[in-house]
Amino acid sequence: MSAKQSVTTRNGDRIAIVAGLRTPFAKMATYFHGVPAVDLGKLVVNEMITRNNLDPNLVEQLVYGQVVQMPEAPNIAREIVLGTGMNVHTDAYSVSRACATSFQATVNIAESMMAGNIAVGIAGGADSTSVSPIGVSKPLARALTDLQKTKTLGQKWNVFKKLRFKDLLPVPPAVAEYSTGLSMGQTAEQMAKTHNISRQEQDELAHRSHTLAAKSWNEGHLANEVMTAYAEPYKGALEKDNNVRFDSTLAGYAKPRPVFDKKHGTVTAANATPLTDGASAIVMMTESRAKELGYTPLGYIRSYAFAAIDVWEDMLMGPSYATPIALDRAGMSLSDLTLIEMHEAFAAQTLANIKMFASDKFAQEKLGRSKATGEIDMDKFNQMGSSIAYGHPFAATGTRMITQMLNDLNRKGGGTGLVTACAAGGLGAAMIVETE
């Protein structure tokens, strides 16, 4: 059992989230086709600063993340500072923790505040699956290196003649775990089989996610946290996430065929998140600094935790490991929470985690705890839909969830909320936020 956590500065200031904003999330190769993550990050940070009348000179640190790295802009955080009119002396660095990247960015800003180093910061993340680095084969990479040492045409020919045609073909970004060769979808299939999760259950969760997300959009709940985006070639604007099915019917989910196990599988394109482009960010301040500047915080960070597990089986079970630690650190139990959002990488992964939250056997054998974390009250769970509907630009999801949770809590009269996510590499993140 973890000791209670104090997410405050040395002077007792709480860590406040003052504002949050994101771009609409767009399916790969649609509206943001050709727009790199760094430009998406600049877009949202610039708009967030403008909307909140925040003097850029007050921002002391920006921590930003990207999962699909672009070699030409390896430090996306610094490029955002330089590309948004912020003070050039603003400290900025980049982080990557797979799908929990902007959770990590948020925690890094919080810990800088807890250490007394800063009072105002920005955290977030962006990804573009439409603009991915295309690599070369290892033989071609070696040949190009050797080529630099040659002088004569004969020497150059001796390097190139060793290459085969297939060595010249471009290499797309890997979609599998480096250590295991398994893709996220294969892991989701394994989890569905191991934990007896049916295709019907997965389709029902996906339909629920889209239905609740569409309802949230239709009722105007997302209007203030999603900006209107204008991207090149400026032929129109994107105002809403273009993956949300506003006409979702359960019957429609039965049509797609399994993707990762075509004969016996249950994971389809319809009950999983699509590859997505987008960006999100939050403004963070110490409580006293926020009040001094006249800002009313959306809420505060109460606790956070990260976890790491084996990658060969149940790799996407991170929420089941990280959540009980975050609850302990907050001095809470699962039933104390007002709302819960769990990132939906796949319906199978989400449902497997829901089962393990309620399993005493899992708690005893995997967590070393006597009792289960608790059974999730579905009336509190993903009440605005989640990633299956909105999409999942890897690094942007964490701060999307934090902003959405705090706004929803405030609409409902306040309380505490859990946001939690699985991540590649067997990682998990959990954060408990609270409002007044």
Secondary structure, DSSP 4 states (H G I P E B T S, - for coil): -PPPP--B-TT--BEEEEEEEEPPPEETTSTTTT--HHHHHHHHHHHHHHHTT--GGG--EEEEE-SS--TT-S-HHHHHHHHTT--TT-EEEEE--GGGHHHHHHHHHHHHHHTTS-SEEEEEEEE-SSS---B--HHHHHHHHHHTT--SHHHHHHHHTT--GGGGS-BPPP-B-TTT--BHHHHHHHHHHHTT--HHHHHHHHHHHHHHHHHHHHTTTTTTTB--EE-TT-SSEE-S-SS--TT--GGGGGSSPPSSSTTT----STTBPPBEEEEEEEEEEEHHHHHHTT---SEEEEEEEEEE--SSSSTT-HHHHHHHHHHHHHT--GGG-SEEEE--SBHHHHHHHHHHHT-HHHIIIII--SS-S----TTTBSTT--HHHH-B-GGGHHHHHHHHHHHHHHHTT--EEEEEEEETTTEEEEEEEE--
